[in-house]
Amino acid sequence: MKVFEKSKAFYEVFERKTGPAQEASHYCPGCGHGNVHKMIAEAMEEMGLTEKTVFVSPVGCSVFGYYYFDCGNFQAAHGRAPAVATGVKRANPESIVISYQGDGDLAAIGTAETIHAANRGENITVFFINNAIYGMTGGQMAPTTMIGQRSTTTPLGRHTLEHGNPVRMAEMLATLPAPTYIERVAVGNSKQIMKTRKAIRKALKIQSEGKGYSFVEILSACPTGWKMDAPSARDWLVEEMTKIFPLGVYKDESDNMDDGAWDRISEEYQPEKVNVYLDQLKSQVGDSVDVEMPYDLQCKFAGFGGQGILTLGLFLSQIGMRGQKEVSWFPAYGPEMRGGTANCSVNISRKRIGTPLVDHPNVLVVMNQPSLDAFESDVVDGGTIIVDTTVVEGTPDRDRLNAVMIPASQIADEVGTPKVANVVILGALVAATDCFEKEFVLETLRNVIKKKSLVDMNMDAFCRGYDFVKNEG
């Protein structure tokens, strides 16, 4: 006797639901997500893939995948599941990585990630649920909404001249050379469901054999978004939706390749090439010296665009690089070239850096009032805050922080140009932290400043900032 039971690739209960209904999913009656989840779970279990599978789900009805699949799970930002899946697969090549996405996600905000992952031939599997509507957020028009189809944002129906045509993702991706397998299936009736089950297994098999990118588009009903009962939605899918989105295999190269090799041009990783590049980078800052730092620097530099905030971060990064330390520089700035906001995070560490972001700096440089207002509270207790008093009117909390108040822009004017105010600040920072010797920094700047006619001016600016802090202290 054959016993039918829930796949062991599912959790025993689904915590998304409450009460006695925890054996059931949270999806609406007639929704195709439940059927597709079941087929994926059965394939994972029967193919022995559950323990090494990572399920990536972004925003949309699939967002709660981690409540169902008893495997590795990642939550991705809207549309970014292929990018997350790429990172997971490259970091763990033996894993089976599934990107599970809806049409409002994959074919809208995630179009770029989808196309480029396919174009690179990433060895991942993408299951694309196409129900021609934004199902989770209120039934708005999606990129796949059909001509004449009504939605909350197209109450009179989608119109070609105003809204364009529905996007056919399977056909689009099939034009790329790198993908291995692309098929469109549906879950409208039992015959279609059988073909969908086979397509899901084939896609996972292709990935497990290392044969490259597989993409299965699954047409699914959304009775709630379509404003239909479940039987009517199923009939509409079978009779109308398949006319615009024809079912079938759009590309299949899996039988034409050996295991572990698919049709994409790739160059074997050669560490020596990377090392040569790093050596060239390091040579630009001068001969390296193993500097003894009393503590790691987690810095945030902030001000207006045009004040040299990002260059200040680069200078400090190059100093740290020459001192044989782990270094990261992470810029952030508004759209304006001048006058907009700008900040950067810089880590100079004696050990490996976990993230380039600095949320709680031990050194904060502010060169405008908004930056003081925005970031002062983030500085760790006892941290250093350097304020350009020429521009900033506010005063930081001197009881909690080591406040360095320096008229950097005024000093820069005295040197000859306001453009070197950032270098004045650099001098103040080196003096306040004692993490690098003065002469070591001066020698680094001589190497990294491109225009040799500006070297002396920058040396002067640095020394004035350095001496200001030492003399004030």
Rosetta blueprint (number, residue, H / E / L):
1 M L
2 K L
3 V L
4 F L
5 E L
6 K L
7 S L
8 K L
9 A L
10 F E
11 Y L
12 E L
13 V L
14 F L
15 E L
16 R L
17 K L
18 T L
19 G H
20 P H
21 A H
22 Q H
23 E H
24 A L
25 S L
26 H L
27 Y L
28 C L
29 P L
30 G L
31 C L
32 G L
33 H H
34 G H
35 N H
36 V H
37 H H
38 K H
39 M H
40 I H
41 A H
42 E H
43 A H
44 M H
45 E H
46 E H
47 M L
48 G L
49 L L
50 T H
51 E H
52 K H
53 T E
54 V E
55 F E
56 V E
57 S E
58 P L
59 V L
60 G L
61 C H
62 S H
63 V H
64 F H
65 G H
66 Y H
67 Y H
68 Y L
69 F E
70 D L
71 C L
72 G E
73 N E
74 F E
75 Q E
76 A L
77 A L
78 H L
79 G L
80 R L
81 A H
82 P H
83 A H
84 V H
85 A H
86 T H
87 G H
88 V H
89 K H
90 R H
91 A H
92 N L
93 P L
94 E L
95 S L
96 I E
97 V E
98 I E
99 S E
100 Y E
101 Q E
102 G E
103 D H
104 G H
105 D H
106 L H
107 A H
108 A H
109 I H
110 G L
111 T H
112 A H
113 E H
114 T H
115 I H
116 H H
117 A H
118 A H
119 N H
120 R H
121 G L
122 E L
123 N L
124 I L
125 T E
126 V E
127 F E
128 F E
129 I E
130 N E
131 N L
132 A L
133 I L
134 Y E
135 G L
136 M L
137 T L
138 G L
139 G L
140 Q E
141 M L
142 A L
143 P L
144 T L
145 T L
146 M L
147 I E
148 G L
149 Q L
150 R L
151 S L
152 T L
153 T L
154 T L
155 P L
156 L L
157 G L
158 R E
159 H L
160 T H
161 L H
162 E H
163 H H
164 G L
165 N L
166 P L
167 V L
168 R L
169 M H
170 A H
171 E H
172 M H
173 L H
174 A H
175 T L
176 L L
177 P L
178 A L
179 P L
180 T L
181 Y E
182 I E
183 E E
184 R E
185 V E
186 A E
187 V L
188 G L
189 N L
190 S H
191 K H
192 Q H
193 I H
194 M H
195 K H
196 T H
197 R H
198 K H
199 A H
200 I H
201 R H
202 K H
203 A H
204 L H
205 K H
206 I H
207 Q H
208 S H
209 E L
210 G L
211 K L
212 G L
213 Y L
214 S E
215 F E
216 V E
217 E E
218 I E
219 L E
220 S L
221 A L
222 C L
223 P H
224 T H
225 G H
226 W H
227 K L
228 M L
229 D L
230 A H
231 P H
232 S H
233 A H
234 R H
235 D H
236 W H
237 L H
238 V H
239 E H
240 E H
241 M H
242 T H
243 K H
244 I H
245 F L
246 P L
247 L L
248 G E
249 V E
250 Y E
251 K E
252 D E
253 E L
254 S H
255 D H
256 N H
257 M L
258 D L
259 D L
260 G L
261 A L
262 W L
263 D L
264 R L
265 I L
266 S L
267 E L
268 E L
269 Y L
270 Q L
271 P H
272 E H
273 K H
274 V H
275 N H
276 V H
277 Y H
278 L H
279 D H
280 Q H
281 L H
282 K H
283 S H
284 Q L
285 V L
286 G L
287 D L
288 S L
289 V L
290 D L
291 V L
292 E L
293 M L
294 P L
295 Y L
296 D L
297 L E
298 Q E
299 C E
300 K E
301 F E
302 A E
303 G E
304 F E
305 G L
306 G L
307 Q L
308 G L
309 I H
310 L H
311 T H
312 L H
313 G H
314 L H
315 F H
316 L H
317 S H
318 Q H
319 I H
320 G H
321 M H
322 R H
323 G L
324 Q L
325 K L
326 E E
327 V E
328 S E
329 W E
330 F E
331 P E
332 A E
333 Y E
334 G L
335 P L
336 E L
337 M L
338 R L
339 G L
340 G L
341 T E
342 A E
343 N E
344 C E
345 S E
346 V E
347 N E
348 I E
349 S E
350 R L
351 K L
352 R L
353 I L
354 G L
355 T L
356 P L
357 L L
358 V L
359 D L
360 H L
361 P L
362 N L
363 V E
364 L E
365 V E
366 V E
367 M L
368 N L
369 Q H
370 P H
371 S H
372 L H
373 D H
374 A H
375 F H
376 E H
377 S H
378 D H
379 V L
380 V L
381 D L
382 G L
383 G L
384 T E
385 I E
386 I E
387 V E
388 D E
389 T L
390 T L
391 V L
392 V L
393 E L
394 G L
395 T L
396 P L
397 D L
398 R L
399 D L
400 R L
401 L L
402 N E
403 A E
404 V E
405 M E
406 I E
407 P L
408 A H
409 S H
410 Q H
411 I H
412 A H
413 D H
414 E H
415 V H
416 G L
417 T L
418 P H
419 K H
420 V H
421 A H
422 N H
423 V H
424 V H
425 I H
426 L H
427 G H
428 A H
429 L H
430 V H
431 A H
432 A H
433 T H
434 D L
435 C L
436 F L
437 E L
438 K H
439 E H
440 F H
441 V H
442 L H
443 E H
444 T H
445 L H
446 R H
447 N H
448 V H
449 I L
450 K L
451 K L
452 K H
453 S H
454 L H
455 V H
456 D H
457 M H
458 N H
459 M H
460 D H
461 A H
462 F H
463 C H
464 R H
465 G H
466 Y H
467 D H
468 F H
469 V H
470 K H
471 N H
472 E H
473 G L
